[in-house]
């Protein structure tokens, strides 16, 4: 039982996501943050043996084989900073590959801060820019970590200028690098003049070499070749005079980003990054919501806007991700529940706002990627897993009263549609169940045509189909074939403001061969081309064809 108040427990939470373009080193950075926080003893494998070698946050077979992250995962650990105050960190690792942008988008709804990882040689890349825009839409403050200093990098000032011009953010350098690649000497802290030396790994050595202790830059001449020390001292003066000092309020408002540097692979700059997250990342914030009558209530009044403070007594929160088969031996289905307020205790009863269903949460899970342990309690900012059998979906709001509803999470129209069938016709029923289960996770979408027996799967990118085929084989024992679909676009349909349900039914009767339903049984129009979508939209002005659908 915590002796702290609800507000005090919330104030020590740091819930943050890591965003980056593929290959910027995001997963390696995740490992080394866990290492710096004392959550693991060796990065990269948790150094496993031979072929079992893997990173802690990548737990799917396809992730281990390809070395990419394709599913968001959650890692929780406690760590005391230099001030001695123990903080609870909830690290949300997200896929970097653009084919999994929906998963990343939803995960960012649960984050209070984002760590933007840039490759020091490449700067801001396309996927980084897209993810940044999502953060900006959600007012998520950003800490920038420029990675891979152990390799040859761009000019540091050019990188900061790119942040300022492309992201419209004021970069505030917290540390400044002394060279890069084979010439990397270390980095100096702005304002204090503290120098952190860098130790290169000896050629041919498999063991990491610890970096020397920090010392004043004025006493660090032994780490430099002739002329380099004076150059760094001069550069530090120029940087301090040319860039704004860090202002936490400007950072929280989204106008400024503190910039740190390092090498995740060499565990350089990681302790400094973890300290910055603990000191500057915001605790859980006040969230906007609607207070509605419980589901099923007759003549209920319209929901009224309200705000939920982290210190509110009632337990409230929302589901931002559903993950099936994290433990293949148990065919589990876990809803990742981000708490917005209250003090959760194991065994509590929570109600789903939009269905009115009540859940007894007897086996809540605290995550460590695919590893887990029972969560006895949790507070605002924490992410707990709620085992359930199809009761909870992405976007569901849960609370003790069942009256609180947070903004729903959108589904986006897929960019690729393919037919799927199982090689063994006797397993057709198993395929339906497996596709339903994967669609409930919200990463891919499943459409059932009104005519015909083949299922149509929609996804943002081609890699999603490869992952789905792999998971259907590994988790369900189903060998499937994906084939081209005759359809190019999917649009949800509904009556416009001045129309009736009959207008939609009239349209559906005329286009029966191109109608389908999604996993919620909502009607979907499958178009053969974008031209057809526009043409049909003009012919039926009282039908709305939408690219997004919000659940929650």
N, C-alpha and C positions, 0 to 999 in steps of 0.2 A: 504494500500500500504506500503510495507516494505521500510524502509529507509536504510537497509543494502544492500551491493552489493551481486551478485550471490554467490561469493566465501564466503562471510561472512555468508550468510544464510546456505550454504552447511556445513561450518565448525562447526555450532552449532547443526547439525543433528547427532543422534546416532541411527543407525538401527541395531538391534541385535535380535538374536534368542535364545531360551532356549532349550537345548537338554538334554535328560536324559533317563535312563532306566525306564520302567513303575514302578510306586510306589516310585520313589525317591523323590517325593514331588514337581514336576515341576509346576503343576497347582496351588498348594497352594503358591508357591514362586511367580508365576505370579501375583496372587491376592495381595500379600503383597508388591510387587514392585509398583503396581498401588496405593496401600494405602500410601506407603512412598512418592510417587510422587504427592500425592494430587489429584489423578484422581478419587478415590472413597473414601467413608467415613467409610466403614466397609468391612472387608475382608470376604471371604467365601460366603456371601449372598449378599455381598451386602446384608446382612442378611435378606433374604426374609422370608415370613411366611410359616410355616409348610412344606407341600409337594413341595412348589415352591422354596424351598431353592436350590441355585445353585451357581456355581462359575461364575465369570463374563466372562471368556473366553470360557466356554463350553455352547453352546447355542442350540445344537441339543437335541431332546428329549432323544435319546439313551445315550448321554453323561451325561445328568442329572441323568438318572436312574442308570447307571453303575458306575458313578464316574470316567470315563476315558475320555481322549481327543481323538477324532477320526478325527478331521479336524483342519487344521491350521487356526488360526485366527490372526487378526492384531489389535493392540491397540496403539493409538497415544495419547501422553500427553506431556505437557510442564512443565518443572520443573527447578527452579533455584538452583544451588548448593551453597556450602559455599562461592564461589567467587562472588556470586550474578549474574552470567551470566546465563540467561535463555536458556536452551537447549531443543531441540525438540526430544523426544524419540519415536521411532517406534519399538514397541515390537512385535516380531513375535512368537506367541505361536505355538508349533508344537506337533503333536501326539507323544507319547512316545512308543506306542505299535508297535512292529515290522511289524505287518500286514499293517501298513500305512506308511511304510518307503519311498515310492515314494513321498507322499505328503510332508514329512519332507525334502527329498532331494531337491525338487523343491523350497521349502521355503528357504532353506539355500542359494540358488543362489541369493536371494534378501538381504541377511544379510551381514553386514560388520564385525560383531563380533559375537561370540557365548558364552553363559553362560552355562558351563557344570556343571550339578548338580549331585553330588554324595551323596549316602546314607552313613552317617558316620559309620554305622555298616557293610555295604556290600562292600564299595569301588567301583572299576570299574567293571561293569557288562557287559554282552555280547552286549546288544543294545547300551550302552554308547560307547563301543569300535567301533562299526560299524559307529555310527554317527560321532565320532571323525575322523575316516578315511575319511569321506566325507568332513569334515572341512579342513583336511590336503590337500586333493586334490584341494580344492578351495582356499587354502592359507588364511583361515579365522582364525584370532587370537582368543585365548580362555582364558576366565576368569573362574577359577574353584571356585565353591561354594560348600563346604561340609556341607550338610544339616543334620537335625535331631540330633543336639547335645543334645536336651532335652531327648534323649534316650541313652542307653548304646552304646558306640562307640568303634571302633578299636583304637589301639594306634595311635596317630596323626602322628608319624614319619613313622610308617608302611604304612599309607595311602599316605604320600608324596613319599615314596620309590616305591610304586606301580605305582604312576603317572610317576615317572622317568623311571621305567623299562618297563612298558607296553605301554606307550605313547611316550617314547623318548622325553620327555619335561623336562626342568629344572623347578621344582616347586619353587616359591619364596613366602614363607609365609608372608602375610601382617599382619595377626592377628594370635594369638596362643591361643588355648582353655585351660581353666583351668578346667580340668576334663570333665565329660559328665554325662548324665542321672540325677539321684537324687543328684549327687555330683557336678553338674555343678555350678561353681561360676561366670563365665564370660569369658572374653578373653582380652589378652593384645596386644597392637599394637607394632609391631616390629619397632625398631629405636627410637620411641618416649617414650616408656614405659607407654603409656596411657592405663588405665584399664577400660574396660566397664563391669560393674557388670550385673549379670543376676538375674531377679526376678522370682521365681517359683510361679505358680498359686496356690492359697490356695486350699486344698483338698475340693472337692464338689462345688467349685465356678465356675459359668458359665462366669464370667467376667474376661477379661484379666487384668493383673496388669502391669502398665508401668515399664520399666526397669530404674533403677536409672541413674543419670547423670554420665558420665565418669569422672575419676579423676586419678592422677598419681598413678602408682602401689605402689610406696613407701608409699603412704598414705592410702592404701586400706586394711590394716590388719583386719579391722572389718568384712570384707566379708568372711574371711577364718577361718577354725578351726586350731588348733595348728599344726604348721609345714608346712601347705599347702602354706602359703604365701612365705616362704623361698624357697620351692620347685619350685614354679612358677617363682620366680625371677631367680633361677639357670637355669631352663629349658629355659627361654627366652634368657639368655646369650648363652646357647649351640646352640639354634636354629639360633640366629644371626650369630654365628661363623661357623655353619655347613652348612648353605644353602645360596645360592647367594642372594644378594640384588636385588630388582626388577629393571629391566632395560627395559624401555618402548620400546626401539628400538628392543631389542631381542624378546619382546612380540609381536610386530607388524610383525616381520619376522617369527613368528611361532616357535621360539626356547624355549620360556619361557612362563609359565602360572602363573599369580599371584593367590595365594590361599587364599580365605576368608572362614570363618566358621560361622555357626549360626543355627537357627531354624526358618524355615519359619512359622511354625504353631504358634510359640510364638513371631513372629515379632522381632526376635533377630538377629542382624547382617545384617538386610535388608537395613537400612539407609547407612551403610558402603558399601554394594554392589552397591547401586544406585550411590553413590559418585564415586566409582571406575569406573563404566560404563561411567559416565559423564566425568571423568578426563582422562581415558586411552583408552577407545574404540575409534577406528579410525572414522573420518568422512567419508563421501562417497569418494570412490577412483576413480582414472582414470580407465576407462573400455576399453577393447579391443573390436573392432567392425569391420564390413566391410561396406564400402561405395559403394552402388550399384546404378545402374540406377533405376528409378522408375519402379515398376511392369508394364508390358505391353509395355515397350519401345522396339522398334525393333533394332536389331543390336547393342544391348548395350554391352559395354566393360565389361570385367571380373571385379567383385567387387575387390576393393583395400583395404588392411588392413588400419585401422586408429585407433585413440584413441579418446575417448570422456572424456574430463575433466568436473568435476561438474560445473565449472564456464562457460562452453560453453553457448552461447546465445540460441542456438536452443534447444527446448524441445525434449528430447529423453528418451526412456525407454523400458521396456519389460514386458510382462504379465507372471507372474510366477504361477498364480492360477486362476481358474474360479470357482465360487461358486454359485450354484443355490438355490433358495428358502430360502435365509436367512430370508426373510419376506414371509412366506407362503401365506399371504393374497394377495400378488401382483405378485406371480410367477416370481420373478425377476431373473436376471442372471447378476452377477457382476464379471467383470474381475479385478483382483488385479494387478495394474500397478505400478511397481517400477521405479521411476524416476532416470535417470542417469545424466541429465543436464537440465539447463534452468530454466525459471520461468513460471510455468503454471498458467493460469488464466481461471476461469470458462467461458465456451463458446468458448474456443479455438477449432480450427480444427486440427486434427491429422490424419496422413495417416498410414495405415497398410502396411509395406514394402512388404510382400510376395504376397498380393492381390491387392494392389493399392487402396483399399477402403478408403474413407475419412469419418471420424466421427466428428460430432459436439458434443463436450463434454459439454453438457449444465447442467447436473446434477451430477457432480463428487461427490464422497462420501469420507469423512474422517471417518475411522473406529474406533469403540470402541467395538470390538467383534461384536455382532449382532446389537448393537446400531449404529447409524450413524448420521451424519449431513452433510450439503452441504459444500464442500471445495471450498472456494473462490480462494485460491491460493495454490501452492505447489512448492517445490524446490527439488534439487537432494538429494536423500536419503529417501524422503517421499514415502509413499504407498497410492495411492488413488484408489477408486473403480470406474470403468467405467461401467455404466449400458448398456447392449447391448442384442440384441436378436440373439445370435448365430454368430455374426460377428467376435468376438475375441475368440481365442483359446490359450491354454497354449503354450508359446514359441514365440508368435507373438511379433515383434518389432514395436514400434510406434514412429513417429517423425513428425515434422512439414513438412519436405521435402519429407518424405516417402522413403528416400535413405539410412537410417542407419539400419543396421541389426546386432543384437547382437547374440552371440552363442546360438544355439537352445537348448531347454531342452529335454532330451531323454525320450522316453517311453521304459519301460522295459518289456520283455516277461513275461506274468503271470506264476505263479507256479501252479495254480489250475484253471481248466476249468469246468464250469458247464452249463447245459442247463437251460433255464428259460422260464416258461410259466405262463400266467395269469389264475386264476381259472375261471373267467367269460369270455368265448370265445368272447362275444360281445365287450369286451374291448381290443381286440388284437391291434387295431390301436393306442389306448392310450398307451399301453405298449411300442410300438416301439418309440413313441415320448418321453416317460419318460426315456427309456434306452439311447436314443440319448443324452438327456439332462444330465444325470449322467455321461455318457462316455466323454462328452465334458469337464467335470471337470478334467479328466485325472487320477482319482484315480482308477477306474476300466476300463476295456476295453471290447468293444463290437465287436463281430465277427458275420457276416452274412454268413452262409454257402451257397455255390453255389447251392447245392441240399438240399432240406428240408426246412421246415418253422420255426423250432425252432431257437431262438437266442442263441448264446453261449457267456457267460460272463466270462472274465478272471480276476483273482485277485491274489495278492501276498499271502494273507492269508485268512483263513476261516472266521475270524471276519468281513471281508469286505462284505461277502455275507449276514451276519446278519444285518449289517448296511444298506446295499442296500435294503433288504426286509423291514426293518423298515421305511426307507425313502420313498420307493414306496408306502407303506401303508399310512404314515402320510402326505406326500406332494402331492401324486397323486391319493390317494384313490384306489390303486390297490393291491389286495391280490395275491401274486405270489407264485409259487412253484419252488424251485431249485432242479434239478435232476442230477445224475452223467452223465458226458459226455463220449462218447466213445473215446475222445481224451485226451492226457496227456500233449502235448506241442504245443505251437504256435510259428511259426518263420516267420518273414517277408522275402520275397524273392525278388531278383533283379538279373540282369545279372552281372557276374563278369567282371573285367576290360577287358578281352579278348573275351567277349561274346557279343551277340546281344539280342534284345528283342525277336527275334524268338526262341532263346534257352529257354527262360523263358516260352513262349507260348507253346512250345513242352512239357515241363514238366507239365504245368498246364492241358493240354489236357489229359495226361496220368493219372493224379491224381485228376480229376475233383471232385470226391466224397469227397476229403479231402481239397478242396480249399474253402477259405472264403475271405471276404473283411473286412477291419477295418472301422472305422468311417470316414477316409479320402479316402475310396475306394481303398486303397493300398492292393495288394494281400498278403494273409497269408496262409501258409501251416499248417494244423492241423495234427500233428503226433500222432499215437496211443501209442508211447513209445519213450524214448530217443534213444533206439537202432534203431528204424525206422528212426529217424532224421539222425543218422549217416550213416545208410545204404543208404538212398536216397541221401544224400550228396555225397557219393562216386560214386553212379550211374550217378549223374548229376553234374559233376565238374564245369560246366559253370554257375551254379545257386548258388548264395550266400544265405545262410540261416542264418539270423542274429537275435540276441537276443534283440537288441535295435534299435529304430528308432528315428531319431532326427527331430523335427519340429521347424522351425524358420529360 
